[in-house]
Amino acid sequence: MPWLVLLASAVLEAVWATALGASAGLTVPLPSIVFVIALIASSLGLAWAVKHIPIGTAYAVWTGVGAALTVSYAMVNGNEAVTPLRVLSIALIVLSVVGLKLVPTPSASASHHTSSGEHT
């Protein structure tokens, strides 16, 4: 469930980023309202997800998926150029997100830190 909430929050991140672009600096009412609602919902979902997923992983997934969706949407709408290198770059972001999900995360108690920040 935490991963589903995280992915939904990442989709909402793409929604608020796109709405922000359409709001002309928060001067157009409808996209500005969509921006605020999606931003709040996305942030709340991320906040809940990090109770169950390490913050580094959750934040990387949230921003990665959000960025990939935002630029993909802009490319589909013709607002950004579609090039093989851009498509490859988006694919690499998605592959990285899948990797973060598939690679096991050791528990925090598995590594002990000294006061100097070194692993023991």
Summary of the structure (lengths in Angstrom):
residues: 120
radius of gyration: 17.2
end to end distance: 33.3
largest distance: 54.7
contacts: 323
relative contact order: 0.13
helix: 72%
strand: 2%
